[in-house]
Amino acid sequence: MAIDVQEATPTAAEYCDLRVVCGLSPMTIEAAEARLPRTLFGVALRDDGRLVGMGRLVGDGIHVQVVDIVVRPDYQRRGLPRTIMEKIMSYVESSIPECAVVSLFADVDWLYPKFGFGSPEKSRGMLFKRRPQREAARFSTCLISVFSI
């Protein structure tokens, strides 16, 4: 099995499917179709054309955030999250200004310190949970991250 590592953003349908398969909160296809094209940099891992992992960098280039680092459960324990992060961090180092703030929120803490991420001393991460009125029963909350520097 040779995994094809692409500098690309998955399709909206692939994105929505992979988030659910990997246990992340679901996103609507409409939201994904409208917002995925705004991705600054994306990584897609494919096995015989099938999306098996992804990661994205979003933001305006001064404030950016690493998001959606996921790998299908049946492809885990193969170092693929590291592959995704290496591609993202290579982009950060070559294309994002040194003064930029690069942030992330993660459910795991074993991967990201290897790439220089740690808890900030002066900043404090916060979340705003928004529940869409019309879809509150169908979808889990959307998260908006806020950092003060």
N, C-alpha and C positions, 0 to 999 in steps of 0.2 A: 504494500500500500504506500503510494507516494502522495503526500498531501501537497496540493497546489496552493502556494501562498500568494495571494493577489492584493495589490494596493487598490482596493475597490470597496464600495458600499453594496451590501446585498440588496436585492429587490425588497419592496415593502412586504410582500407576502412571505418571503424567506425570513426577513427580520422578525415579523410578528410570530411566525411559527417557531423559530429558534428560541426566542425569549420564553415562550410558554414551555417548550420541551425542556429547557434548562432551569425552569422554576422561577424565572423573573416575572414581574407583573406584566400582564398582557397590555398591548397597545392596539388601538384600532388601526385598521388598514388605511383609513382616511388620514389619520394623523401621521402615520408612517410615510404615506405617499407625499404628503405636503412638506414634511420636515426632513426626511433623509437626504434630499438633494442639497441641504444646507450643511452637511457634514464637511468639516475641514479636511479630514483625512480618515480613510477607512481601510480596514484589513479584513479580507474574507478568506477563510480556509475552506478548500473544497477537496472532496474525495470523489473522483470520477464525476465531477460537475455538481455534486450535492454539497450544499453548505453544511459544514460541520463545526465551524467556529467563526467568531467575528470580534471586532473591536472597533471603536470609533473615537475620534478626537473632535469635539465640538467647541464652538465659541467664536470670538471675533479676532483671534490672533494675539490679543493682549491678555485676555482672560480666557483660558481654555480648560476644558475638563475631559478627562479620560472616562469613557462610558462604554457600556455594553460588552465587556470582556467576558465572553461565554464560549463554552465548548460543549458539544453534545455529550451526554453522559457516557455513551458507548465509545467515545474517543478521548476520554479523560485519562490521566496518568501517563501521558505520552509527551509532556513538555510543551503542549500546544499553547497554553496561556502565555508561557514565556516567549514563544515565537511571535505571538500577537504583540506583546508589550515591546519586544525588541524592535519591531517594525515601527510602532507608534513612537517610541522614544528616539529612534533614528530620525524620524520626521521632525519631532520637536527640536532636536539638536541642530538640524540643518535648515529648518524653515520658520521657526518661531523665535521672536526676539528674546535675547537673554533676560530682559526685564519682565517678560511675561509671567503671569501667575498660572501655573499648571496644577490643577487640583483633581481629586477623585474621591469618591465614596466607594467603599468596598465591603462586601460581606465576609471577606477572608483577609487575613493579615500576613500570610506567608509569602505572597508573590511580590507585592509592591515595594517593600523596603529594598529589595535587590536592585531596584531602579532608582533609588534615591528618595522615595516618598516616605514621609513620616508625619507624625502629629505635629502641627505647628505650635510654636511657643507663644506667639502673640495673637494668633488668629483663633477664631472659634467657629467651627462648622455648625450650621443650623439647617433645619428642613422646614419647609412649609408644605403641609399636606392639603391638597385640593381634591375635592370629591365632585366630579362633574354631576350636576343634578339629574340629567336625563339618563345617565349610564351608571349611576352609583351602584345599582344592584348587579350589573353585569361585569364591571371592571373594578379592579382594586385601585387604590389611590395613586394619583400622579405625584411625583416628588419634585420639588424645586429646591435646589441647593443654594445656600447663601453663605458667603464667607466674608468676614470683616477682616481687613488687614491693617 
